[in-house]
Amino acid sequence: MYYKSTRGTGDNKKSSDAIIRGIASDGGLFVPERIPWVAPDFNSLSEPDYQGIALYVMSKFFADFTEEELRYCIREAYDEKFDDPGITPMVEKDNVYFLELFHGPTLAFKDMALSILPHLLKIAVLKNGIDKEIVILTATSGDTGKAALEGFSGVDGTKIIVFYPAGGVSNIQERHMRTQEGGNTYVVGVKGDFDDTQRGVKKIFSESSFNLALNKKGYIFSSANSINIGRLIPQIVYYIYAYLNLRKWGKIKSGEYINIVVPTGNFGNILAAYYSKKMGLPVKKLICASNQNNVLYDFITTGIYNRNRKLIMTSSPAMDILVSSNLERLLYDISGNDDAFINKLMNELNERGEFRITGKIKNKMADFYGGFATDKETYETIKYVFSNLNYLIDTHTAVGYNVYKKYLKDSGDKTKTIIVSTASPFKFPGSVCAAIDKKYAGMDEFSLLGVLSEISGLEVPQTIKNLGKKEILHSTVCEPDGMKNVLSDILGL
């Protein structure tokens, strides 16, 4: 199994090399040369455990890792740091299944891949005989940053530098990052939105002269964003695991189709679901749920991707994105691996801020349904689910449930459905409490952690229980065009 760039230049890479590089030298994203078809094997996986399914899936994609190496990475990743022995439990409510992906150390789905990426990278470096220090450069819209910092903190031979949009994440998310301990961790606020931050990181990756200077200093760049194939592939695992559990519990029959609802901004999580479908998972519809930054909804419905609009700051900040990086991988796949076509689209996006797909390629988007929820609808959904279903969800999960209800109304499709619950409600106590009762609006988020615990009967997760009292260790803020200078100062270039 080799990996190639969506933009066509450069040699094919082994998985370990692609993981180290993070992004291809031409600015494209690494994709597997093929998606392995494994549907016949599902019947043999009758007693699934998360670690076993992880080994099964990753061995198909990371072919240059030995079984022993993968077992080590999986054992180190999916252990007691997750507060549920099932790693990704499911809760049945209102005839749908909420797949809870927030039981890791940072209370968000990013833990599912970022718990294992440092270990994959560590072995990849050894396999490739690299004697340079790895600099993990990451842009975050809120959750990736903390999960990456947590995963790489204290890992020998690495430094991790996280850029986030200052004022563009929740208070809990920001405090979580700025209090991060570890001598190899750095957190930088950017005076702009996530797209400014992500664009700055991509520009640094693709600037050859800067990378040459970095190399001479004994460093090499990698990424913890979902542009890194080592982040994306582990996300396939929980879709297959969830399906097998539904079958094991007698909720579906062997071969029965399911729908999957994914609240997404950067398109990585729903792309992993799409890859699972290509592997043979019987998925009828992939339901892409957006907030008011509904660029993906517009694209799925019209074939036009247009980022020329004002970014709206919403109550679901991890989805406040107008440039969905992983969409490039999907476009590459549905175009028949046409790198010339991808280069054309990406050039149009960079130069004009939009591109269009038509005809047969647009028809291949039939796997997807797009919908979006306003902040008002998001709040109403949180209150409805809490009051009527006795279940507490965060703002991103609420977007997913709201869009699912719209899909159900539009289609009448009663197929069993998984809704991906991407974050703990305790990461967004201000919005969740205000949705349940307006009297909490405007109150301090840290004091609302206790309120949320009291009204829900759930304990405040240990990782954020005393977050408001922790010392802030990172205070650097820069303009978007100053990101490279900050990086140079950190690395002594």
C-alpha positions as CSV (number, residue, x, y, z in Angstrom):
1,M,0.0,0.0,0.0
2,Y,1.6,3.2,-1.2
3,Y,0.4,6.8,-0.9
4,K,0.4,9.5,-3.6
5,S,-0.4,13.2,-3.7
6,T,-3.8,14.4,-4.9
7,R,-1.9,16.9,-7.1
8,G,0.1,14.3,-8.9
9,T,3.8,15.2,-8.4
10,G,6.4,13.3,-6.5
11,D,7.0,9.6,-6.0
12,N,4.6,7.3,-4.2
13,K,5.4,7.0,-0.5
14,K,5.2,4.3,2.1
15,S,2.7,5.0,4.8
16,S,5.4,5.7,7.4
17,D,7.0,8.3,5.0
18,A,3.6,9.9,4.3
19,I,2.8,10.1,8.1
20,I,6.2,11.9,8.7
21,R,5.7,14.4,5.8
22,G,2.1,15.2,6.7
23,I,1.5,17.0,3.5
24,A,2.9,16.4,0.0
25,S,5.7,18.7,-1.3
26,D,3.3,20.0,-4.1
27,G,0.7,21.1,-1.5
28,G,-1.5,18.1,-2.1
29,L,-2.8,15.6,0.3
30,F,-1.6,12.0,0.5
31,V,-4.2,9.4,-0.4
32,P,-3.9,5.6,-0.5
33,E,-3.3,4.1,-4.0
34,R,-6.5,2.1,-3.4
35,I,-9.1,1.5,-0.7
36,P,-9.1,-2.1,0.4
37,W,-12.3,-4.0,0.0
38,V,-12.9,-6.0,3.2
39,A,-16.6,-6.5,3.4
40,P,-16.4,-10.3,3.4
41,D,-14.2,-10.1,6.5
42,F,-16.9,-8.4,8.6
43,N,-18.7,-11.7,9.3
44,S,-15.5,-13.1,10.9
45,L,-15.3,-10.1,13.3
46,S,-18.2,-11.2,15.4
47,E,-16.8,-10.3,18.8
48,P,-15.3,-6.9,18.2
49,D,-13.2,-5.0,20.6
50,Y,-11.9,-1.6,19.8
51,Q,-8.2,-2.5,19.8
52,G,-8.8,-5.5,17.6
53,I,-10.8,-3.6,15.0
54,A,-8.1,-0.9,15.1
55,L,-5.4,-3.5,14.3
56,Y,-7.5,-5.0,11.5
57,V,-8.2,-1.6,9.8
58,M,-4.7,0.0,10.2
59,S,-2.9,-3.1,9.0
60,K,-4.8,-2.7,5.7
61,F,-3.5,0.8,5.3
62,F,-0.2,1.0,7.1
63,A,1.4,-1.9,5.3
64,D,5.0,-1.1,6.1
65,F,4.3,-1.3,9.9
66,T,4.7,-4.8,11.4
67,E,1.8,-6.3,13.4
68,E,4.0,-6.0,16.5
69,E,4.5,-2.3,15.9
70,L,0.8,-1.6,15.3
71,R,-0.1,-3.6,18.4
72,Y,2.3,-1.4,20.4
73,C,0.8,1.8,19.0
74,I,-2.8,0.7,19.6
75,R,-2.0,-0.5,23.1
76,E,-0.4,2.8,24.0
77,A,-3.3,4.8,22.5
78,Y,-6.5,3.1,23.6
79,D,-6.0,2.5,27.3
80,E,-7.2,3.8,30.6
81,K,-6.9,7.4,29.3
82,F,-10.4,6.7,27.9
83,D,-13.0,6.8,30.6
84,D,-15.2,4.1,29.0
85,P,-13.9,0.5,28.5
86,G,-15.7,0.4,25.2
87,I,-13.7,3.5,24.0
88,T,-16.6,4.7,21.9
89,P,-19.9,3.8,23.5
90,M,-23.2,4.2,21.8
91,V,-26.4,5.5,23.3
92,E,-29.8,4.7,21.7
93,K,-32.3,7.6,21.8
94,D,-35.3,8.3,19.6
95,N,-34.5,5.4,17.3
96,V,-31.0,6.7,16.5
97,Y,-27.6,5.8,17.9
98,F,-25.4,8.5,19.3
99,L,-21.8,7.4,18.8
100,E,-19.9,9.1,21.7
101,L,-16.4,9.9,20.6
102,F,-15.5,12.2,23.5
103,H,-14.4,9.8,26.2
104,G,-10.7,10.5,25.7
105,P,-8.5,12.9,27.7
106,T,-9.6,16.1,25.9
107,L,-13.3,15.3,25.6
108,A,-13.5,15.5,21.8
109,F,-13.4,13.0,18.9
110,K,-9.9,14.3,17.9
111,D,-8.5,12.0,20.8
112,M,-9.5,9.0,18.7
113,A,-6.7,9.6,16.2
114,L,-4.4,11.9,18.1
115,S,-3.9,9.4,20.9
116,I,-2.2,7.1,18.4
117,L,-0.5,9.5,15.9
118,P,2.5,10.3,18.2
119,H,3.2,6.5,18.5
120,L,2.8,6.0,14.7
121,L,5.1,8.9,14.1
122,K,7.7,7.7,16.6
123,I,8.0,4.3,14.9
124,A,7.9,5.9,11.4
125,V,10.9,8.1,12.3
126,L,12.8,5.0,13.4
127,K,11.8,3.0,10.3
128,N,13.0,5.8,8.0
129,G,16.3,6.4,9.8
130,I,15.5,10.1,10.4
131,D,17.8,11.8,12.9
132,K,16.1,15.1,12.9
133,E,13.7,16.6,15.4
134,I,10.1,16.5,14.2
135,V,8.2,19.8,14.4
136,I,4.4,19.1,14.6
137,L,2.8,22.2,13.1
138,T,-1.0,22.4,13.5
139,A,-3.9,24.8,13.0
140,T,-6.9,24.2,15.1
141,S,-10.5,25.4,15.2
142,G,-10.6,24.4,18.9
143,D,-10.4,20.6,19.6
144,T,-7.5,19.4,17.4
145,G,-5.1,21.7,19.2
146,K,-5.6,20.4,22.7
147,A,-5.7,16.8,21.6
148,A,-2.5,17.2,19.7
149,L,-0.8,18.9,22.6
150,E,-1.9,16.2,24.9
151,G,-0.7,13.5,22.6
152,F,2.7,14.9,21.8
153,S,3.5,16.5,25.2
154,G,6.8,15.0,26.4
155,V,7.3,12.8,23.3
156,D,11.1,12.6,22.7
157,G,12.3,14.0,19.4
158,T,9.3,16.3,18.8
159,K,8.1,19.8,19.3
160,I,4.5,20.7,18.8
161,I,3.3,24.2,17.8
162,V,-0.4,24.9,17.7
163,F,-1.9,28.0,16.1
164,Y,-5.5,28.8,16.9
165,P,-7.8,31.8,16.0
166,A,-7.7,34.1,19.0
167,G,-11.2,34.7,20.1
168,G,-12.5,32.1,17.7
169,V,-12.7,29.2,20.1
170,S,-14.7,28.7,23.3
171,N,-13.2,29.8,26.6
172,I,-12.9,26.2,27.7
173,Q,-11.1,25.3,24.5
174,E,-8.7,28.2,24.8
175,R,-7.9,27.7,28.4
176,H,-7.4,24.0,27.8
177,M,-4.7,24.8,25.3
178,R,-3.0,27.8,27.0
179,T,-2.5,25.8,30.2
180,Q,-0.8,22.9,28.5
181,E,2.3,21.7,30.2
182,G,5.3,20.1,28.6
183,G,8.6,21.6,27.5
184,N,8.1,20.7,23.9
185,T,4.6,22.4,23.6
186,Y,3.9,25.9,22.1
187,V,0.5,27.6,21.7
188,V,0.0,30.7,19.6
189,G,-3.1,32.8,19.1
190,V,-3.7,34.2,15.6
191,K,-5.6,37.5,15.1
192,G,-7.9,36.1,12.4
193,D,-10.3,33.2,11.8
194,F,-9.5,29.5,11.4
195,D,-9.2,29.8,7.6
196,D,-6.5,32.5,8.1
197,T,-4.7,30.2,10.6
198,Q,-5.0,27.1,8.4
199,R,-3.9,29.0,5.3
200,G,-0.8,30.3,7.2
201,V,0.2,26.7,8.2
202,K,-0.2,25.4,4.7
203,K,1.9,28.2,3.3
204,I,4.7,27.4,5.8
205,F,4.6,23.8,4.8
206,S,4.9,24.6,1.1
207,E,7.6,27.3,1.3
208,S,10.7,25.4,0.1
209,S,13.3,27.9,1.2
210,F,12.0,27.9,4.8
211,N,11.8,24.2,4.8
212,L,15.5,24.1,3.7
213,A,16.5,26.4,6.5
214,L,14.6,24.2,8.9
215,N,16.3,21.1,7.6
216,K,19.8,22.6,8.0
217,K,18.9,23.4,11.6
218,G,18.1,19.8,12.3
219,Y,14.3,19.9,12.0
220,I,11.6,18.4,9.8
221,F,7.9,19.4,9.6
222,S,5.0,17.2,10.1
223,S,1.3,17.8,10.9
224,A,-1.3,16.6,13.4
225,N,-4.2,18.0,11.4
226,S,-6.4,15.6,9.4
227,I,-4.4,16.5,6.3
228,N,-2.0,13.9,7.8
229,I,-3.0,10.4,6.6
230,G,-1.9,9.2,10.0
231,R,-4.7,11.2,11.5
232,L,-7.4,10.2,9.0
233,I,-7.0,6.4,8.8
234,P,-7.5,5.8,12.6
235,Q,-10.9,7.6,12.2
236,I,-12.2,4.8,10.0
237,V,-12.0,2.4,12.9
238,Y,-14.9,3.7,14.9
239,Y,-17.4,3.5,12.0
240,I,-16.6,-0.2,11.5
241,Y,-16.6,-0.8,15.2
242,A,-20.0,0.9,15.6
243,Y,-21.5,-1.1,12.8
244,L,-20.2,-4.4,14.2
245,N,-21.6,-3.5,17.6
246,L,-25.0,-2.8,16.3
247,R,-25.0,-6.1,14.6
248,K,-23.7,-7.9,17.7
249,W,-26.4,-6.3,19.9
250,G,-29.1,-7.4,17.4
251,K,-30.0,-3.9,16.4
252,I,-29.3,-4.7,12.7
253,K,-28.9,-7.8,10.6
254,S,-25.8,-8.8,8.7
255,G,-25.5,-6.7,5.6
256,E,-28.3,-4.3,6.7
257,Y,-27.7,-0.7,5.6
258,I,-27.1,2.2,8.0
259,N,-26.9,6.0,7.7
260,I,-24.2,8.0,9.3
261,V,-24.6,11.7,10.3
262,V,-21.4,13.7,10.8
263,P,-21.2,17.3,12.0
264,T,-18.1,18.5,10.2
265,G,-16.2,21.6,9.1
266,N,-12.9,20.4,7.6
267,F,-14.5,17.2,6.1
268,G,-12.1,14.8,7.6
269,N,-14.5,12.9,9.9
270,I,-17.1,12.4,7.2
271,L,-14.3,11.4,4.7
272,A,-13.3,8.6,7.1
273,A,-16.9,7.4,7.0
274,Y,-16.8,7.6,3.2
275,Y,-13.6,5.5,3.2
276,S,-15.4,2.9,5.4
277,K,-18.2,2.7,2.9
278,K,-15.6,2.2,0.1
279,M,-14.2,-0.7,2.2
280,G,-17.6,-2.4,2.1
281,L,-19.4,-1.0,5.2
282,P,-23.1,-1.0,4.1
283,V,-23.8,2.7,4.4
284,K,-26.8,4.1,2.5
285,K,-26.4,7.8,3.1
286,L,-23.6,10.0,4.5
287,I,-25.4,13.0,6.1
288,C,-23.1,16.0,6.2
289,A,-24.2,18.4,8.9
290,S,-23.0,22.0,8.9
291,N,-23.7,25.1,11.0
292,Q,-24.4,28.5,9.6
293,N,-21.1,28.4,7.8
294,N,-22.8,26.2,5.3
295,V,-20.3,26.1,2.5
296,L,-20.4,22.3,2.4
297,Y,-24.2,22.3,2.3
298,D,-24.1,24.6,-0.7
299,F,-21.5,22.4,-2.4
300,I,-23.4,19.2,-1.9
301,T,-26.7,20.7,-3.2
302,T,-25.3,22.8,-6.1
303,G,-21.9,21.5,-7.0
304,I,-20.5,25.0,-6.3
305,Y,-17.9,25.5,-3.6
306,N,-17.7,29.2,-2.7
307,R,-15.6,30.5,0.2
308,N,-16.3,34.1,-0.7
309,R,-18.5,34.9,2.3
310,K,-18.2,36.2,5.8
311,L,-17.2,33.6,8.4
312,I,-19.8,33.4,11.1
313,M,-18.8,32.8,14.7
314,T,-21.2,30.2,16.0
315,S,-21.9,28.2,19.1
316,S,-20.2,25.2,17.3
317,P,-16.8,26.7,16.8
318,A,-15.0,23.6,15.6
319,M,-17.1,23.9,12.4
320,D,-16.5,27.6,11.8
321,I,-14.6,26.8,8.6
322,L,-14.9,28.0,5.0
323,V,-12.1,26.0,3.4
324,S,-12.6,22.3,4.0
325,S,-9.2,20.8,3.4
326,N,-10.2,17.1,3.2
327,L,-12.8,17.8,0.5
328,E,-9.8,17.6,-1.9
329,R,-9.4,13.9,-1.1
330,L,-13.0,13.2,-1.9
331,L,-12.8,15.2,-5.2
332,Y,-9.7,13.2,-6.1
333,D,-11.6,9.9,-5.6
334,I,-14.8,10.8,-7.4
335,S,-12.9,12.3,-10.3
336,G,-11.2,8.9,-10.9
337,N,-7.8,10.1,-9.4
338,D,-7.5,12.9,-11.9
339,D,-4.7,15.1,-10.4
340,A,-4.9,17.6,-13.3
341,F,-8.6,18.2,-12.4
342,I,-7.7,18.6,-8.8
343,N,-5.0,21.2,-9.6
344,K,-7.5,23.1,-11.7
345,L,-10.0,23.2,-8.9
346,M,-7.5,24.2,-6.2
347,N,-6.1,26.9,-8.4
348,E,-9.6,28.3,-9.0
349,L,-10.3,28.1,-5.3
350,N,-7.0,30.0,-4.5
351,E,-7.5,32.6,-7.3
352,R,-11.3,33.2,-7.4
353,G,-12.4,31.7,-4.1
354,E,-14.7,29.1,-5.8
355,F,-14.9,26.1,-8.1
356,R,-17.7,24.1,-9.6
357,I,-18.2,20.4,-10.4
358,T,-20.8,19.2,-12.9
359,G,-22.1,16.2,-14.8
360,K,-20.8,12.7,-13.9
361,I,-18.5,14.0,-11.1
362,K,-21.4,15.8,-9.4
363,N,-23.6,12.7,-9.8
364,K,-21.0,10.8,-7.8
365,M,-21.9,13.0,-4.8
366,A,-25.1,11.0,-4.5
367,D,-23.7,9.2,-1.4
368,F,-24.1,12.5,0.5
369,Y,-26.9,14.6,1.9
370,G,-26.2,18.1,3.0
371,G,-28.0,20.1,5.7
372,F,-27.3,22.9,8.1
373,A,-28.6,24.3,11.4
374,T,-28.7,27.9,12.6
375,D,-27.5,28.7,16.1
376,K,-31.2,29.2,17.1
377,E,-32.0,25.7,15.8
378,T,-28.9,24.3,17.6
379,Y,-30.1,25.7,20.9
380,E,-33.6,24.4,20.4
381,T,-32.2,21.0,19.6
382,I,-30.1,20.8,22.8
383,K,-33.2,21.8,24.8
384,Y,-35.5,19.3,23.0
385,V,-33.0,16.4,23.4
386,F,-32.4,17.2,27.1
387,S,-36.1,17.7,28.0
388,N,-37.7,15.0,25.9
389,L,-35.0,12.3,25.5
390,N,-33.2,12.8,28.8
391,Y,-29.9,13.1,27.0
392,L,-27.3,15.9,27.2
393,I,-25.5,16.8,23.9
394,D,-23.1,19.5,22.9
395,T,-23.6,22.1,20.2
396,H,-21.9,20.1,17.4
397,T,-23.9,17.0,18.1
398,A,-27.0,19.1,18.2
399,V,-26.2,20.3,14.7
400,G,-26.0,16.7,13.6
401,Y,-29.3,15.7,15.2
402,N,-31.1,18.7,13.8
403,V,-29.9,18.0,10.2
404,Y,-30.8,14.3,10.7
405,K,-34.4,15.4,11.5
406,K,-34.5,17.5,8.4
407,Y,-33.2,14.6,6.3
408,L,-35.9,12.3,7.8
409,K,-38.6,14.9,6.9
410,D,-37.2,15.3,3.4
411,S,-36.7,11.6,2.6
412,G,-38.9,9.5,4.9
413,D,-35.9,7.2,5.1
414,K,-36.2,5.0,8.3
415,T,-32.8,3.3,7.8
416,K,-31.0,2.8,11.2
417,T,-28.8,5.8,11.8
418,I,-25.7,6.6,13.7
419,I,-25.1,10.2,14.8
420,V,-21.5,11.1,15.5
421,S,-21.3,12.9,18.9
422,T,-18.0,14.7,18.5
423,A,-17.6,16.5,21.8
424,S,-18.6,16.4,25.5
425,P,-21.3,19.0,26.5
426,F,-18.9,20.0,29.2
427,K,-16.6,21.6,26.6
428,F,-19.3,24.1,25.8
429,P,-21.1,24.7,29.1
430,G,-22.1,28.3,28.2
431,S,-24.0,27.4,25.1
432,V,-25.4,24.1,26.5
433,C,-26.7,25.7,29.7
434,A,-28.1,28.8,27.9
435,A,-29.9,26.4,25.5
436,I,-31.5,24.6,28.4
437,D,-32.5,27.7,30.3
438,K,-31.9,31.3,29.1
439,K,-31.2,32.5,32.7
440,Y,-27.7,31.0,32.3
441,A,-26.9,33.1,29.2
442,G,-23.8,35.3,29.7
443,M,-22.6,33.5,32.8
444,D,-18.9,32.5,33.3
445,E,-18.3,29.2,31.5
446,F,-16.1,27.8,34.3
447,S,-18.8,28.4,37.0
448,L,-21.4,26.8,34.6
449,L,-19.5,23.5,34.7
450,G,-21.0,22.9,38.2
451,V,-24.4,24.1,37.0
452,L,-24.3,21.7,34.1
453,S,-23.3,18.9,36.4
454,E,-26.2,19.7,38.8
455,I,-28.9,19.9,36.2
456,S,-27.8,16.8,34.3
457,G,-26.7,14.6,37.1
458,L,-23.4,14.0,35.3
459,E,-20.0,14.5,36.9
460,V,-17.7,17.2,35.6
461,P,-14.9,15.4,33.7
462,Q,-11.7,15.4,35.8
463,T,-9.6,16.9,32.9
464,I,-11.5,20.2,33.1
465,K,-12.7,20.2,36.7
466,N,-10.2,22.7,37.9
467,L,-9.3,24.2,34.5
468,G,-10.3,27.7,35.5
469,K,-7.7,27.8,38.3
470,K,-4.8,26.4,36.2
471,E,-1.9,28.7,35.4
472,I,-1.8,30.1,31.8
473,L,1.6,29.1,30.3
474,H,1.2,30.3,26.7
475,S,0.4,33.9,25.9
476,T,1.9,34.5,22.4
477,V,-0.4,36.2,19.9
478,C,0.4,37.2,16.3
479,E,-1.0,38.5,13.0
480,P,-1.6,35.9,10.3
481,D,1.4,37.2,8.3
482,G,3.6,36.9,11.5
483,M,3.1,33.2,12.0
484,K,6.4,32.3,10.2
485,N,8.3,34.8,12.4
486,V,6.9,33.3,15.6
487,L,7.8,29.8,14.4
488,S,11.4,31.0,13.5
489,D,11.7,32.5,17.0
490,I,10.6,29.2,18.7
491,L,13.0,27.1,16.6
492,G,15.9,29.6,16.7
493,L,16.1,29.9,12.9
